[in-house]
Amino acid sequence: MQDFKVVMVSDNTNSFGLRQMVLVARSGEVYKTCASSLNVKTVGEILIMIDGMFRGCELTEEAGLVSEKVAKETWNTVTI
């Protein structure tokens, strides 16, 4: 299990009505995933990855790494 913070949510939907979210872990791992309007999260919310999947999400894919500095800033930012 690993925690990921939502850093971006798309304004528009894909052809299936899903919104894409970009997630960053404390380790700097970045994933993109999509969710319906029922499951989409807001920037700053935390999702837990279990066995390579996020609950309520589809089309999850690895998207690289961010620097340690960026990961730290992402997790130290308080979102209301």
C-alpha positions as CSV (number, residue, x, y, z in Angstrom):
1,M,0.0,0.0,0.0
2,Q,1.2,3.5,-0.9
3,D,-0.4,6.9,-0.4
4,F,-0.7,9.2,-3.4
5,K,-1.8,12.9,-3.3
6,V,-4.0,14.2,-6.1
7,V,-2.2,17.2,-7.8
8,M,-4.3,17.7,-10.8
9,V,-7.9,16.9,-12.1
10,S,-8.9,17.4,-15.7
11,D,-11.6,19.9,-16.4
12,N,-13.0,17.9,-19.3
13,T,-14.0,14.2,-19.6
14,N,-12.9,11.5,-22.0
15,S,-15.2,9.7,-24.3
16,F,-16.3,7.5,-21.4
17,G,-17.2,10.4,-19.2
18,L,-14.1,9.9,-16.9
19,R,-11.9,12.7,-15.6
20,Q,-8.1,12.2,-15.4
21,M,-6.2,12.7,-12.2
22,V,-2.5,13.0,-11.7
23,L,-1.2,11.6,-8.4
24,V,2.2,11.9,-6.6
25,A,3.6,9.7,-3.9
26,R,6.0,10.8,-1.2
27,S,8.7,8.8,-3.0
28,G,8.2,10.9,-6.2
29,E,6.3,8.2,-8.2
30,V,3.7,9.7,-10.5
31,Y,0.6,7.9,-11.7
32,K,-2.3,9.0,-14.0
33,T,-5.7,7.5,-13.4
34,C,-9.3,8.2,-14.4
35,A,-12.6,8.2,-12.4
36,S,-16.3,8.9,-13.0
37,S,-18.0,11.9,-11.5
38,L,-19.0,9.6,-8.5
39,N,-15.4,8.7,-7.7
40,V,-13.3,11.7,-8.9
41,K,-11.3,13.3,-6.1
42,T,-10.3,16.9,-5.6
43,V,-6.7,18.3,-5.6
44,G,-5.1,17.6,-2.2
45,E,-7.1,14.4,-1.5
46,I,-5.2,11.2,-0.8
47,L,-5.7,7.9,-2.6
48,I,-4.2,4.6,-1.6
49,M,-2.7,2.3,-4.2
50,I,-3.3,-1.4,-3.4
51,D,-1.9,-4.0,-5.7
52,G,-1.3,-1.4,-8.5
53,M,-4.9,-0.1,-8.4
54,F,-6.8,2.8,-6.9
55,R,-10.3,2.1,-5.7
56,G,-13.0,3.5,-8.0
57,C,-10.5,4.3,-10.7
58,E,-9.8,3.1,-14.2
59,L,-7.0,3.3,-16.8
60,T,-4.3,3.7,-14.2
61,E,-0.8,4.1,-15.6
62,E,2.7,4.9,-14.4
63,A,3.8,8.4,-15.4
64,G,7.4,8.6,-14.2
65,L,9.0,10.4,-11.3
66,V,9.2,13.9,-9.9
67,S,12.3,15.2,-8.1
68,E,12.6,14.7,-4.3
69,K,12.1,18.5,-3.9
70,V,8.8,18.5,-5.9
71,A,7.5,15.4,-4.0
72,K,8.4,17.0,-0.7
73,E,6.7,20.3,-1.7
74,T,3.6,18.4,-2.9
75,W,3.2,16.6,0.4
76,N,4.0,19.7,2.6
77,T,1.3,21.8,0.9
78,V,-1.9,22.1,2.9
79,T,-5.0,22.1,0.7
80,I,-8.4,23.2,1.9
